[in-house]
Amino acid sequence: LQEANAIAVLDLVSAAYDGIYSAGFEDYSTVPVDLDKEDGAYAPTVYDSLRGIRMPDGIAAYASGGRTWLVTANEGDGREWGDEDLGTDYLNEDERSFEDGEDTSPTGAITADNFGLTGKVVFFDSSDYDGLDEKKDFLFGGRSFTIYEVTAEEIREAYTSGSAFESLTAAALPEYYNCSNDNSVMDDRSGKKGPEPESVTVGAAGGRIYAFVGTVDGKTYAFVALERTGGVMIYDVTVPENAGFVSYVNSRDFSSTVDGSQVYEDGELDKWVTGGDVAPEGLAFVDGSASPTGNPLLLAACEVSGTVAVYELNAAH
């Protein structure tokens, strides 16, 4: 239940829901996050008053150690509907601009002076919602993925990647860090949802050794698509509480522009689509036994480029 930041459990035998559980929050008092889209750098900071509402979009399940686990891609999503001209519009975003030094976060705890922010930040407008701490500011999304253990009584958080996606993409793509899927401007999405984890799937390595991770057989991997920056994060989730980063692959061509995709505003180029595979939206894992190459494949349907990327997990020899 993405916009409600919850996971509902449906009993397929009785066809009735028997539980709704919070997806939780990223605690930015301990997990650093980059909010400034105007400084042109990866500059994460911790904020005592700030939390990220995970609002997962993609979710996958797998078994490990005789237990069931859920993996979520924590994208974030606002509620938006209606017609502004008719007065029926609704939006629970609260955009604040720190450019002139006058705006503050909704609680007033974050200002341009005390944190040096210079750009726009989109906060969650909590005024219509009950149960949230009034002393806290909230962002859409967690810029992360989370693993939960499923039991008969609850869904328990076992692992979250925290700030890793921003730090890893900043290291891998320093010139295009936190860019969007309709431009390649560095830092463009830092004030919103960062790299925006969109979807996730899980695959087991079968009984083979894979060169791209250099690990032994029997491993299980989570593949998390990043809708804005692009590419797929690969984590070893065989031991859920000790999940670890393995690799990041991105087949987007940042240096090229698709002809006809350019959009101008006030004479300035504002939006454009790069070449390659842009904005992976859906993922599917193909086991080696069903693959034409004999090696497992990861398929990524890319929303903006209209392409399907096929990544092969190559066996070591």
C-alpha positions in Angstrom: 0.0 0.0 0.0 2.5 2.5 -1.3 1.0 5.9 -0.4 0.0 4.6 3.0 3.5 3.3 3.7 2.2 -0.1 4.6 2.2 -3.7 3.6 -1.1 -5.6 3.7 -1.3 -9.4 4.2 -4.0 -11.2 2.2 -5.0 -14.8 3.3 -5.5 -16.5 -0.1 -7.5 -19.3 1.4 -10.1 -17.2 3.1 -9.7 -14.3 0.7 -9.6 -11.9 3.6 -6.9 -9.4 4.8 -5.5 -10.4 8.2 -3.0 -7.7 8.8 -1.6 -4.3 7.8 1.9 -3.4 8.8 4.0 -0.2 8.6 6.9 -0.2 6.2 8.7 2.1 8.6 11.0 5.1 8.1 14.6 5.9 7.3 16.0 7.8 10.3 18.0 10.7 8.9 19.2 11.6 12.3 21.6 8.6 12.0 21.5 7.9 8.2 23.0 10.7 6.1 21.0 12.1 3.2 21.7 14.6 0.4 19.0 17.3 0.2 20.7 20.1 -1.7 20.2 20.0 -5.4 22.1 23.2 -6.1 25.5 22.5 -4.6 26.6 20.1 -7.5 28.1 17.6 -5.2 27.3 14.5 -3.1 27.1 16.2 0.3 25.1 14.0 2.7 24.1 15.3 6.2 22.2 14.0 9.1 19.1 15.9 10.4 17.8 15.2 13.8 14.2 16.2 12.9 14.0 14.3 9.5 12.6 11.0 8.5 12.1 9.3 5.1 8.7 7.6 4.6 9.7 4.5 2.7 6.5 4.0 0.7 7.8 1.0 -1.2 6.7 0.5 -4.8 8.3 -2.8 -5.6 8.2 -5.9 -3.4 9.5 -9.5 -3.6 9.5 -12.5 -1.4 12.0 -15.3 -0.9 12.9 -18.1 1.6 16.2 -18.4 3.5 17.1 -20.4 6.6 13.6 -21.9 6.7 12.0 -18.4 7.0 10.2 -16.1 4.7 11.5 -12.7 3.8 10.2 -9.6 2.0 12.4 -7.2 0.0 11.0 -3.7 -0.8 12.2 -0.9 -3.1 11.5 2.2 -1.1 10.5 4.7 -3.8 8.0 7.1 -2.2 4.9 8.5 -3.8 2.6 11.5 -3.2 -1.2 11.6 -3.4 -2.2 13.7 -6.3 -5.6 14.0 -8.0 -8.3 16.3 -9.2 -8.5 19.4 -11.3 -7.0 22.7 -10.1 -9.4 24.8 -12.3 -12.4 23.0 -10.7 -11.1 23.3 -7.2 -11.0 19.5 -6.8 -7.2 19.1 -6.8 -5.3 17.6 -3.9 -1.6 17.2 -3.4 0.2 16.2 -0.2 3.6 17.6 -1.2 5.0 20.6 0.6 7.7 22.2 -1.5 10.1 24.6 0.3 12.7 26.7 -1.4 15.9 27.5 0.6 17.4 29.6 -2.2 16.6 32.9 -0.7 17.3 31.9 2.9 13.7 32.6 4.0 12.0 29.2 3.8 12.3 26.5 6.5 11.2 22.9 6.7 7.5 22.4 7.8 8.6 22.2 11.5 11.1 25.0 11.2 13.9 22.8 12.4 15.7 22.8 9.0 16.7 26.2 7.7 19.1 27.5 5.1 21.3 29.0 7.8 21.7 26.0 10.0 22.2 23.5 7.2 23.4 25.6 4.3 20.7 24.4 1.9 20.3 26.4 -1.3 17.8 24.5 -3.4 14.2 23.3 -3.3 13.2 20.3 -1.1 9.8 18.5 -1.4 8.6 17.5 2.1 5.5 15.4 3.0 2.6 17.6 4.0 1.5 15.9 7.2 -1.3 18.3 8.1 -4.0 15.9 6.9 -2.7 12.8 8.6 -2.8 11.5 12.2 -0.2 9.5 14.1 3.0 11.3 12.9 5.3 13.1 15.2 4.6 16.8 14.9 8.2 17.6 15.8 9.5 15.7 12.8 9.8 16.6 9.1 9.2 13.9 6.6 10.4 13.1 3.0 8.9 10.9 0.4 10.7 7.6 0.0 13.7 6.1 1.7 16.3 6.1 -1.1 16.9 2.5 -0.1 15.8 -1.1 0.0 14.6 -3.0 3.1 14.4 -6.6 4.1 11.7 -7.8 6.5 11.2 -11.2 8.2 7.6 -12.5 7.9 6.3 -14.3 11.0 2.8 -15.4 12.0 2.5 -12.3 14.2 4.3 -9.5 12.4 6.6 -8.2 9.7 9.9 -7.4 11.3 12.6 -5.2 9.8 15.9 -7.1 9.4 18.0 -4.9 7.2 17.9 -1.6 5.3 20.5 -0.2 2.9 20.2 3.3 4.3 22.3 5.8 2.5 24.2 3.3 0.4 22.4 3.9 -2.9 23.3 7.6 -2.9 27.0 7.0 -1.9 27.4 4.1 -4.4 25.9 6.0 -7.4 27.9 9.1 -6.5 31.1 7.0 -6.6 30.1 5.1 -9.8 28.7 8.1 -11.7 30.2 11.3 -10.2 29.1 13.5 -13.1 25.5 12.2 -13.1 24.8 11.6 -9.5 21.1 12.0 -8.6 20.2 13.1 -12.1 16.7 12.5 -13.4 15.3 10.2 -16.1 14.4 13.2 -18.3 17.8 14.9 -18.1 21.4 14.2 -17.0 21.8 17.1 -14.7 23.9 16.2 -11.6 22.0 16.6 -8.3 18.7 17.3 -10.0 16.8 14.9 -7.7 18.5 15.4 -4.4 15.7 17.6 -3.1 13.1 15.0 -4.0 13.6 11.2 -3.9 17.2 10.8 -4.9 17.9 7.8 -7.2 14.3 6.6 -6.5 14.4 2.8 -6.0 11.5 1.6 -8.2 11.3 -2.2 -8.3 13.0 -5.3 -7.0 13.3 -9.0 -7.8 15.2 -11.8 -6.2 17.1 -14.7 -7.9 19.1 -17.6 -6.7 22.5 -18.4 -8.2 21.6 -22.1 -8.7 24.8 -24.1 -8.2 27.3 -22.1 -10.1 30.0 -19.6 -9.4 29.6 -16.2 -11.0 32.5 -14.0 -12.0 30.7 -10.7 -11.5 30.5 -11.4 -7.8 33.2 -14.0 -7.2 31.1 -15.9 -4.7 30.4 -19.6 -4.3 27.2 -21.4 -5.3 23.9 -21.3 -3.5 23.8 -17.5 -3.1 20.6 -15.4 -3.4 20.6 -11.9 -4.8 18.3 -8.9 -4.7 18.2 -6.7 -7.8 16.9 -3.2 -7.2 16.1 -0.9 -10.1 16.8 2.9 -9.8 14.2 4.7 -11.8 15.9 8.2 -11.9 19.6 7.7 -12.1 19.1 4.3 -13.8 20.7 1.0 -13.5 20.3 -1.9 -11.1 21.8 -2.5 -7.7 22.8 -6.1 -6.9 23.0 -7.3 -3.3 23.7 -10.7 -1.8 20.8 -11.3 0.5 21.5 -15.0 1.3 21.8 -14.0 5.0 19.2 -11.3 5.2 20.4 -9.6 8.4 23.9 -9.4 6.8 23.0 -8.4 3.2 25.9 -6.9 1.3 26.5 -4.9 -1.9 27.8 -6.9 -4.8 27.7 -4.7 -7.9 26.0 -1.9 -9.7 25.2 -2.0 -13.5 23.9 0.8 -15.6 23.5 0.6 -19.4 22.2 4.2 -19.8 24.2 6.3 -22.3 24.5 9.7 -20.5 26.6 11.2 -23.2 23.9 11.0 -26.0 20.5 12.7 -26.5 17.6 11.2 -28.4 16.7 13.5 -31.2 13.3 15.1 -30.8 13.2 14.6 -27.0 14.4 18.1 -26.2 12.1 20.4 -24.3 12.9 24.1 -23.9 11.6 26.5 -21.3 12.3 30.3 -21.7 14.8 29.4 -24.5 16.8 27.1 -22.2 17.1 23.3 -22.7 15.1 22.0 -19.7 14.4 18.3 -20.4 15.7 15.6 -22.7 16.1 11.8 -22.9 19.5 10.3 -23.0 20.3 7.1 -25.0 20.6 3.6 -23.7 18.4 2.1 -21.1 16.6 4.8 -19.2 14.3 4.4 -16.1 14.1 0.7 -15.3 10.5 0.1 -14.1 10.0 -3.6 -14.0 12.4 -6.5 -13.4 12.3 -10.2 -14.0 14.9 -12.9 -13.1 15.4 -15.8 -15.5 17.0 -18.9 -14.0 19.9 -20.5 -15.9 17.8 -23.6 -16.6 15.3 -21.4 -18.6 17.9 -19.2 -20.2 19.0 -19.6 -23.8 22.6 -19.0 -22.8 22.6 -21.4 -19.8 23.4 -18.5 -17.5 20.8 -16.6 -15.4 19.5 -13.4 -16.9 18.0 -10.2 -15.5 15.5 -8.4 -17.7 14.7 -4.8 -17.1 11.8 -3.0 -18.8 12.8 0.7 -19.1 10.0 3.1 -19.0 11.4 6.3 -20.5 13.7 4.7 -23.3 11.1 2.1 -24.2 13.7 -0.6 -24.2 14.3 -3.9 -22.5 17.8 -4.5 -21.1 19.0 -8.0 -20.8 21.9 -8.6 -18.3 23.7 -11.9 -18.2 25.2 -13.3 -15.0 28.3 -14.8 -16.6 29.7 -18.0 -15.2 33.4 -18.1 -14.2 35.7 -20.7 -15.9 
